[in-house]
């Protein structure tokens, strides 16, 4: 089959499974880290904006493979041995959190100021204004860029190969080294990446249309 054995193709798909696991870790961790960053970047307190902005700019200014190296070997220097999955997950959390925080900050600030004022006129507390008035509107704005970045997270998991994490790119590289058929092997890998990313974009568009109807 395509010059590859069933076992070799299964090995590539096994790597794809770990790519999905790492993508989920990056997105969930990035959400937990990114939402407070977005709120801090939108806060009235100047010191919060300065600190969060500096953190975001620092993370965005460092290439993802370097972040993975620093996390993986930095933890080892500290005397702790961690699996490559944990190190890659932490690195993806930092990376995704910085970008999602900026995306969501823009979405929050895109809600018209009059909406804040109208909610204030209803005598709602600030948390109530944010949860019941601002957040639902920001969610509609946030879906397309968030899903677009989620696709980037899936593709950027390939950088984990620098710390020998077993993902789709790593498994394709191993099979290529044993078969010397790069076109076949990496075409299969590309198709798998596409099969993972394309449905997310389709589901996001449907969800976006549903939100706008509501």
C-alpha positions as CSV (number, residue, x, y, z in Angstrom):
1,X,0.0,0.0,0.0
2,X,1.7,3.1,-1.3
3,X,5.0,1.3,-0.8
4,X,4.5,1.2,3.0
5,X,3.4,-1.6,5.2
6,X,0.3,-1.5,7.3
7,X,2.4,-1.3,10.4
8,X,4.3,1.7,9.1
9,X,1.1,3.6,8.2
10,X,-0.3,2.6,11.7
11,X,2.8,4.1,13.2
12,X,2.2,7.4,11.5
13,X,-1.4,7.4,12.7
14,X,-0.2,6.7,16.2
15,X,1.9,9.9,16.0
16,X,-1.2,11.7,14.8
17,X,-3.0,10.7,18.0
18,X,-0.3,12.2,20.1
19,X,-0.5,15.4,18.0
20,X,-4.2,15.7,18.9
21,X,-3.4,15.1,22.6
22,X,-0.7,17.8,22.5
23,X,-3.0,20.2,20.6
24,X,-5.7,19.8,23.3
25,X,-3.2,20.3,26.1
26,X,-2.0,23.5,24.4
27,X,-5.5,24.8,23.8
28,X,-6.8,24.0,27.3
29,X,-3.7,25.3,28.9
30,X,-3.6,28.3,26.6
31,X,-7.3,29.1,27.5
32,X,-6.5,28.9,31.3
33,X,-3.5,31.2,30.8
34,X,-4.8,33.4,28.1
35,X,-8.1,34.5,29.6
36,X,-6.5,36.2,32.7
37,X,-4.0,37.8,30.3
38,X,-6.8,39.2,28.2
39,X,-8.6,40.6,31.2
40,X,-5.3,42.1,32.5
41,X,-4.6,43.6,29.1
42,X,-8.0,45.2,29.1
43,X,-7.9,46.3,32.8
44,X,-8.0,49.9,33.9
45,X,-5.1,49.5,36.2
46,X,-2.0,50.6,34.3
47,X,0.4,48.3,36.2
48,X,-1.7,45.3,35.1
49,X,-1.6,46.3,31.5
50,X,2.2,46.9,31.6
51,X,3.1,43.6,33.2
52,X,0.7,41.5,31.0
53,X,1.9,43.4,27.9
54,X,5.5,42.7,28.7
55,X,4.8,39.0,29.3
56,X,2.9,38.7,26.0
57,X,5.6,40.5,24.0
58,X,8.4,38.4,25.5
59,X,6.6,35.1,24.7
60,X,5.6,36.2,21.2
61,X,9.2,37.4,20.6
62,X,10.7,34.0,21.2
63,X,10.3,31.2,18.6
64,X,8.3,28.2,19.8
65,X,11.1,25.7,19.3
66,X,13.3,27.8,21.6
67,X,10.5,27.9,24.2
68,X,10.3,24.1,24.1
69,X,14.1,23.8,24.5
70,X,14.1,26.2,27.5
71,X,11.2,24.4,29.2
72,X,12.4,20.9,28.6
73,X,16.1,21.4,29.5
74,X,15.4,24.1,32.0
75,X,13.3,21.8,34.1
76,X,16.0,19.1,33.8
77,X,18.6,21.5,35.0
78,X,16.4,22.2,38.0
79,X,16.7,18.5,38.9
80,X,13.4,17.3,37.6
81,X,13.0,14.8,34.8
82,X,9.7,15.3,32.9
83,X,8.4,13.5,29.9
84,X,8.6,15.2,26.5
85,X,4.8,15.5,26.5
86,X,4.7,17.5,29.7
87,X,7.5,19.9,28.5
88,X,5.8,20.3,25.1
89,X,2.4,20.9,26.8
90,X,3.9,23.6,29.1
91,X,5.6,25.3,26.1
92,X,2.4,25.1,24.0
93,X,0.4,26.6,27.0
94,X,2.8,29.6,27.2
95,X,2.7,30.1,23.4
96,X,-1.0,29.6,23.0
97,X,-1.9,31.7,26.1
98,X,0.1,34.7,24.9
99,X,-1.6,34.7,21.5
100,X,-5.1,33.8,22.7
101,X,-4.8,36.6,25.3
102,X,-4.1,39.1,22.6
103,X,-7.0,37.8,20.4
104,X,-9.5,37.9,23.2
105,X,-8.3,41.3,24.4
106,X,-9.1,42.6,21.0
107,X,-12.5,40.9,21.0
108,X,-13.4,42.4,24.4
109,X,-12.4,45.8,23.3
110,X,-14.3,45.5,20.1
111,X,-17.6,45.4,22.0
112,X,-19.0,49.0,21.7
113,X,-18.5,51.2,24.8
114,X,-22.2,51.9,24.7
115,X,-22.9,48.3,25.7
116,X,-20.9,48.8,28.9
117,X,-22.7,52.0,29.6
118,X,-26.1,50.4,29.0
119,X,-25.3,47.6,31.3
120,X,-24.2,50.1,34.0
121,X,-27.5,51.8,33.7
122,X,-29.2,48.6,34.6
123,X,-27.4,48.7,38.0
124,X,-25.4,45.5,37.2
125,X,-22.1,45.0,39.0
126,X,-19.0,45.0,37.0
127,X,-18.7,41.1,37.0
128,X,-22.4,40.9,36.0
129,X,-21.9,43.4,33.2
130,X,-18.9,41.4,31.9
131,X,-20.5,37.9,32.1
132,X,-24.1,38.7,31.0
133,X,-23.5,41.6,28.5
134,X,-20.0,41.9,27.2
135,X,-18.8,38.2,27.2
136,X,-21.7,36.9,24.9
137,X,-20.9,39.7,22.4
138,X,-17.2,39.2,22.6
139,X,-17.7,35.4,22.1
140,X,-19.3,36.0,18.7
141,X,-16.4,38.1,17.6
142,X,-13.8,35.7,19.0
143,X,-14.9,32.5,17.3
144,X,-13.2,33.0,13.9
145,X,-9.8,34.1,15.1
146,X,-9.8,31.6,18.0
147,X,-10.5,28.7,15.7
148,X,-8.0,30.0,13.2
149,X,-5.4,30.0,15.9
150,X,-6.5,26.5,17.1
151,X,-5.6,25.3,13.6
152,X,-2.2,27.0,14.1
153,X,-1.7,25.1,17.4
154,X,-2.3,21.8,15.6
155,X,0.3,22.6,13.0
156,X,2.8,24.1,15.4
157,X,2.8,20.9,17.5
158,X,5.3,19.7,14.8
159,X,7.9,21.8,16.5
160,X,7.9,19.4,19.4
161,X,10.1,17.2,17.3
162,X,13.1,19.3,18.6
163,X,12.7,17.6,22.0
164,X,12.0,14.2,20.5
165,X,8.3,14.2,21.3
166,X,6.5,11.4,19.4
167,X,3.9,13.3,17.3
168,X,2.8,13.1,13.6
169,X,5.9,14.8,12.3
170,X,8.2,12.7,14.4
171,X,6.6,9.4,13.4
172,X,6.7,10.5,9.7
173,X,10.3,11.3,10.0
174,X,11.1,7.9,11.5
175,X,9.2,6.1,8.8
176,X,10.9,8.2,6.1
177,X,14.3,7.4,7.5
178,X,13.6,3.7,7.3
179,X,11.9,3.7,3.8
180,X,13.5,6.6,2.0
181,X,10.2,7.6,0.5
182,X,9.8,11.2,1.6
183,X,7.1,12.1,-0.9
184,X,4.8,9.3,0.1
185,X,5.4,9.6,3.8
186,X,5.0,13.3,4.2
187,X,2.1,13.4,1.8
188,X,0.3,11.1,4.1
189,X,1.3,13.3,7.1
190,X,0.0,16.4,5.2
191,X,-3.3,14.7,4.5
192,X,-3.7,13.8,8.2
193,X,-3.0,17.3,9.3
194,X,-5.6,18.6,6.8
195,X,-8.1,16.0,8.1
196,X,-7.6,17.3,11.6
197,X,-7.8,21.0,10.8
198,X,-10.5,21.2,8.2
199,X,-13.4,19.9,10.3
200,X,-12.6,22.4,13.0
201,X,-13.0,25.3,10.5
202,X,-16.3,23.9,9.2
203,X,-17.7,23.5,12.8
204,X,-16.6,27.0,13.7
205,X,-18.4,28.5,10.8
206,X,-21.6,26.6,11.7
207,X,-21.3,27.7,15.4
208,X,-20.7,31.3,14.3
209,X,-23.8,31.3,12.2
210,X,-25.9,29.8,15.0
211,X,-24.7,32.4,17.4
212,X,-25.6,35.2,15.0
213,X,-29.1,33.7,14.5
214,X,-29.6,33.6,18.2
